[in-house]
Amino acid sequence: MPETADLMTMAALLLAIGGFAGVIAGLLGVGGGIILVPAFFYAFAALGYGGPDLMQVCLATSLATIIVTSLRSVHAHNRKGAVDWAILKGWAPGIAIGAVAGVLAVAQLRTPALQAIFGSLALVVAFYLGFGRSSWRLGPAMPVGVARAALSPLVGFLSVLMGIGGGSFGVPLMSLFNTPIHRAVATAAGFGVVIAVPSVAGFLLTSVSGAPPYTLGAVNLPAFVLVIAMTLVTTPWGVRLAHAMDPGPLKRVFAAFLAVVALNMLRKAAGW
């Protein structure tokens, strides 16, 4: 049984992580997972939980929180008529297949490999956040047929490997294919549900070693509960800040911050 002081320290760190993730998600419109995964890793490692499966716990717990936040987001966006259900229904089966494949891949990988994958993909996301332009286009409409069959599983697969929902890959993808940004953000929240539900079901059946206390499968329950509680409080703060100021410069600052986090993950993966 962990010491009470250790549990209190863990709770305090998790509350701070959830609060920060909520503000950033509301302010910049990025998914909380891109913040939660490295934050969970550094917090748990600092508390002495540094086993070979620690990144699995971080990914799974992040995805568990995404079930709740994405459902709330889809509901809110749908009330405003912003969700493109045709895109969501067409892409959901492939995304779900990719998510399941992602769980199977993660179950075979240890922390250094998952750190390397997260760091590499996070650099791509940071580049797009920092340098992407709303005018960039790959096509006039979202792909269908063979292109959709190839891209949709890739979205689910890569998202699970990073422990993130639909925003980091889904929003840029839809924007590049001429989907209006507000509709892309709303529909990507639906992607998040499709990614998170099957992947968390798989992670609950995954056996991990050296996990923090009260971990079910690969999902840490205190982190899930405390982070959800804090993001419910602080995400609206971030939204209000976004309406009160220009988030563009802050997005570039966050892109630089994310690049530093990604490079540090790559450094740790290399054993430096």
Buried (B, 14 or more C-beta within 10 A) or exposed (E): EEEEEBBEBBBEBBBBBBBBBBBBBBBBBBBBBBBBBBBBBBBBBEBEBEBBBBBBBBBBBBBBBBBBBBBBBBEEBBEEEBBBEEBBEBBBBBBBBBBBBBBEBBBEBBBBBBBBBBBBBBBBBBBBBBEBEEEEEEEEEBBEEEEBEEBBBBBBBBBBBBBBBBBBBBBBBBBBBEBEEEBBBBBBBBBBBBBBBBBBBBBEEBEBEBBBBBBBBBBBBBBBBBBBBBBBEBBEBBBEBBEEEEBEEBBBEBBEBBBEBBBBBBEBBEEE
